[in-house]
Each structure stands twice: as C-alpha cells, then as structure tokens.
Amino acid sequence: MKQSRLFMPTLREVPADAEAISHQLLVRGGFMRQNAAGIYSYLPLGHRVLHNIQTIIREEMNRAGAQELLMPAIQPAELWEETGRWGIYGPELMRLTDRHDRRFALGATHEELITSIVRDELNSYKKLPVNLYQIQTKYRDERRPRFGLLRGREFLMKDSYSFHATQDDLDEEYTNMYNAYSRIFDRIGLKYRPVVADSGAIGGKDTHEFQALAEIGEDTIVYTDSSTYAANIEMAETLDRYDMQAADVLALDKVDTKDNKTIEDVARFLNVDPKTTIKSVLFNVDGETVMAIVRGDHEANDVKVKNALGGLDIQMEEEATIIDLFGCEPGTLGPIHSPVKVVADYAVKYLVDAVCGANEANTHYTHVNAERDLSHLTYHDLRFVVEGDMAPDESGPVRFARGIEVGQVFKLGTRYSEAMGATFLNEEGRAEPLIMGCYGIGVSRTLSAVIEQHHDDRGIVWPKSVAPFDVHLIAINTKDEAQVELANRLYDELSSTYDVLYDDRKERAGVKFADADLIGLPIRINVGKKASEGIVEVKVRATGEVLETTVDELPRVITTQLNEAK
C-alpha cells in the first residue's frame, strides 16, 4: 500500500477526552475516530489490525473443532422473556420497537438466540457435541463509556456456544476452549493470566476470565507469587481462619451515638477498634431486600453475597426502601431484630464484644456477642480480600494487579436449555435438557489491550502477528531520483512476500519518521543517501536496533528480524 493513497489522518496532539494510552494512540495514529460516546469507526489501519486478530481467533477456533456462523444483532424480546432476562438484564440492554410495536433488543449476548436455533435441530445425543461461534458487533448501553475501546457501547466480540449430552463432555470442551484461548492470546502477543471469575448476568457456575495485565485495567486480579492461583477480586476467596476476639462477654446494651453513622465515626465516638464493629449493607437480590454484615474494617462483596444466596441479580438497595423497612436511615442499621434476611461474613462469627446499629436513629448496640446474639445467622465468605490475606490454596499472601478482561469461558449448564425447552433424546430415548458452555473474546477490546502493553513514548509497537503491515518502506527524499527508483523497486519486490506500507509522500523526513514511530510497524526500511550504492537502513521498532544492509541481503535481514520479533 502506498501511503500517499492511505486514509491515515494522524494527529500530533493528544485528544482531550482520551484517558487511556491505547485510546490516545489509536486516534493519533489514524486507526479510528469517535462517532458518539462509546461508538467508533475503524479506519483502514485499525480495520487491518482487527482483521489480523480475527484471523488468529478463527484459526484457533476452527482448530479446536468449532464452526462459524453469523446470527442477527436484532433479537426478539420473546426469547429473552423465556429465560427471564428481559426483566433482569438491566439498563445496559438496548431495547427498541419496530413499526408494528414488536419489541426487540440489540444483541448484548446471544445465549437465547443460539438456543432458539438449535432446540429444534440438536434433538439426539448422536448429534452432540456441537460448538458454534460468530464474530459480530455487540451493543451494551454503558452508563459511562470510557477508555476508548476498553468500555464502549458498540464493540466487536467473538462468542461461541457449545452443546453437550453429559457434564463430562462439557468439562472436556471447557478445557478445549481454555487451551484454545491460551493459544490465541499467546499468538496475539499478550501478557495475560486466566483467573477464577463470576459469571454475572450470563449465568452458570464455573468460569475463568482471561485478563491482560495493564495498569489501566478496571479489574483487580488477586494472585500469589508462589503458585498458579489467580482470581478476579470479586471471586477471590478468604479462608475461615480468624482469631476469636479477646474480650469479656457482657450484657447487650443500647447507647446513643449522636449523629455518628460511619464505622470510623462510631468507633471514634465509642473509643473502640473498627475491627470490633459490624458493618451492615442492604442489597436487593432478585427483588428481595437482604442485609449482609461484615466486620467493620472489611468491605462487603456484592458478588459473593449474590452467590451465597443463589441469586442472579444484585443491586444496592435504595435509601427510600431502607427507611420504609427499618424506620431509620443507613448508618444505624444492624442484624439484631432485622426485618429482612441477614447473611454474615465468617469474620463476624469471632466477635465477642462488638458494636452494631440498633435500627433506630442515632442508636447502636454495644457488647454484641455473635455466638449469643447472632446465633440464628448463616455464615459465608462475603468480603473482599485485601493484600496480605492468605491465598485459598495456602501458597502465601495474595498480591493485587490490574487487568483488562479480554476473554471469558463459562459452564452454563442447563439454565438456558431448561428455560427454553431445548432438549435431546439420550441413549435410552428419554428427553434431557442440552448442557451448554459459552465462550467469549472481546475482539476490539483485545486491540486496545495489545497497545496498552506494547507502546513507548513515540507510539505503538505492534507485535508482528497483528501489525497492520509487516514492513514500513520509506523514501526519505522524494526529490532524489536514486532514492525514489530504489524505493519503487523494493516496494514491488518485497510486496510479493510481505505486507508493505510504502511512504512515498512528499513530506519532510522528520514527519515520515514521526508517523512511522506512531503507527509502530515491526520493521522500517529507510532508503536514503546510500541508495545509489544499493545500501539501505533497517530499523527494528521494538528494540530500536538500526543496521545497514545491501539490497541483495535485505530479504534475509527482514526475515531474520521478523522471526526474532514477538
């Protein structure tokens, strides 16, 4: 491709609204342009990178035995109503009606639609297993789109769905997809960790996220240096291993705590350690108000609360509802005589002389004894881990890192097939629900994740596997006939073997070099003053290494450098 004909509108200044490095460089390098908040057009360079990522995904999915199809983005509301997700998915689901007032959703995910397709076709164990995938645009009405492609309202995704007759078969396919994803992200050039995760609105029990390590990442990864343990902070477990509070058992007392409501203020007012207080948090789980209590120095983990209760959807309860149920504002809530169901974190069980809200304005209980006063409660792991906690595999204290979720694999089980009547006949001729798996990769998000890991202060440094071109050929001075003649000849010769971008523009050398660094192709060939001698300069973008070579040796040098590149 000649750069004089390439639509590549580069910018020298950093866009004001671009917080993430990947967002800045994709806009500055002419890879994409924003059309609305969280909605982008991919320009030719960006589209080429996306194509390369998709090629790797397709090759590995096909190698793993999956088959590609393409489903519509617009989905009938009735399908979502069959599973109950029309009402509980939340405001992120983009809903619309046609001219006949029929309701539809723009596909945020395709579990319902794929199940509707296969339920009349995969009706015998003899037709199983099957794994079907697509690469398609998805839509989620994010409340706050940010970080460019890392959190958008329209994005490109690979989603696949597998169907099985037995749990063992699903387990085998889950491992197959896990391994395929590992190969995909290895080939793309990402540093990543598979972590134990929550399935969220998708459902299912067993799931792993593939997290690309990056400071801009919105997910916190919990890991140890001593083992392979890694989990999303939402799912990182804490052990039921606490010391019993050293204190006397005293009679429960109710005290006036004035206008103090936060744990810190109440602890200071009563001159107690926050570790000896109880924090009460109200959630709405599938439409039911529930109180979760944790030790005062801990934070309640909404995902763990949801999972402990077997729920599908969880939100913070609205203050108006809290006041209506308890007759007081948040800040003096507590588990004793609570009008709603209470679940407790393990650490609360070990409190002997604690403080909690009394469900009255400006009032708290003191001398709360968990064994005596909270004996009716069930105890679970409900809190967020903190750095230094012992890992659940007891390999050592956990550490935190930031990550970008680029993929996730789920064991859905029969949630969708049972709700939608997708059954097959087993070997005995009995009808059973299809057992399902689900596997997603954020294609456009992966593009950004690559840049977050592969850049320097001059621009992008593309891994060779996804770079928009292999080689950047530059005629430094287009007024020099020898340079132009040699550059033209090299362009024709090299293009038969490599994807070559030829900067034939009538621009100053400094402009060409700045653009070359900005868009970050693996190999740059400068055709300059020694063109008449048949000598060119080769620069490796990743290392900055520069070497001179003859034209005859150039193909060997390029091949060597590309093979050494990651």
HELIX and SHEET records of a PDB file:
HELIX    1   1 GLN A    3  ARG A    5  5                                   3    
HELIX    2   2 ILE A   21  ARG A   28  1                                   8    
HELIX    3   3 PRO A   44  ARG A   63  1                                  20    
HELIX    4   4 ALA A   77  THR A   83  1                                   7    
HELIX    5   5 ARG A   85  ILE A   88  1                                   4    
HELIX    6   6 GLU A  111  VAL A  118  1                                   8    
HELIX    7   7 TYR A  125  LYS A  127  5                                   3    
HELIX    8   8 GLY A  148  LEU A  150  5                                   3    
HELIX    9   9 GLN A  167  ILE A  188  1                                  22    
HELIX   10  10 GLY A  200  ILE A  202  5                                   3    
HELIX   11  11 ILE A  263  LEU A  270  1                                   8    
HELIX   12  12 PRO A  274  THR A  276  5                                   3    
HELIX   13  13 ASP A  302  ALA A  308  1                                   7    
HELIX   14  14 GLU A  319  PHE A  326  1                                   8    
HELIX   15  15 TYR A  346  TYR A  350  5                                   5    
HELIX   16  16 ALA A  370  ASP A  373  1                                   4    
HELIX   17  17 ARG A  415  MET A  420  1                                   6    
HELIX   18  18 VAL A  443  GLN A  453  1                                  11    
HELIX   19  19 GLU A  481  LEU A  494  1                                  14    
HELIX   20  20 ALA A  509  ILE A  519  1                                  11    
HELIX   21  21 ALA A  531  GLU A  533  5                                   3    
HELIX   22  22 LEU A  554  GLU A  564  1                                  11    
SHEET    1   A 2 MET A  32  ALA A  36  0                                        
SHEET    2   A 2 ILE A  39  TYR A  42 -1                                        
SHEET    1   B 7 GLN A  67  GLU A  68  0                                        
SHEET    2   B 7 VAL A 130  TYR A 139  1                                        
SHEET    3   B 7 GLU A 154  HIS A 164 -1                                        
SHEET    4   B 7 ILE A 435  GLY A 442 -1                                        
SHEET    5   B 7 ARG A 399  GLY A 413 -1                                        
SHEET    6   B 7 THR A 207  LEU A 213 -1                                        
SHEET    7   B 7 TYR A 192  VAL A 196 -1                                        
SHEET    1   C 7 GLN A  67  GLU A  68  0                                        
SHEET    2   C 7 VAL A 130  TYR A 139  1                                        
SHEET    3   C 7 GLU A 154  HIS A 164 -1                                        
SHEET    4   C 7 ILE A 435  GLY A 442 -1                                        
SHEET    5   C 7 ARG A 399  GLY A 413 -1                                        
SHEET    6   C 7 ASP A 219  TYR A 223 -1                                        
SHEET    7   C 7 ALA A 230  ASN A 232 -1                                        
SHEET    1   D 3 ILE A  74  PRO A  76  0                                        
SHEET    2   D 3 ARG A 103  LEU A 106 -1                                        
SHEET    3   D 3 ARG A  95  THR A  97 -1                                        
SHEET    1   E 3 ASP A 253  ASP A 256  0                                        
SHEET    2   E 3 THR A 363  VAL A 368 -1                                        
SHEET    3   E 3 ALA A 354  GLY A 357 -1                                        
SHEET    1   F 5 ILE A 314  MET A 316  0                                        
SHEET    2   F 5 ILE A 278  VAL A 285 -1                                        
SHEET    3   F 5 GLU A 288  ARG A 295 -1                                        
SHEET    4   F 5 LYS A 341  ASP A 345  1                                        
SHEET    5   F 5 THR A 378  HIS A 380  1                                        
SHEET    1   G 2 THR A 423  LEU A 425  0                                        
SHEET    2   G 2 ALA A 431  PRO A 433 -1                                        
SHEET    1   H 2 HIS A 455  ASP A 456  0                                        
SHEET    2   H 2 GLY A 459  ILE A 460 -1                                        
SHEET    1   I 5 VAL A 500  ASP A 503  0                                        
SHEET    2   I 5 VAL A 471  ALA A 475  1                                        
SHEET    3   I 5 ILE A 523  VAL A 527  1                                        
SHEET    4   I 5 ILE A 535  VAL A 540 -1                                        
SHEET    5   I 5 VAL A 546  THR A 550 -1                                        
END                                                                             
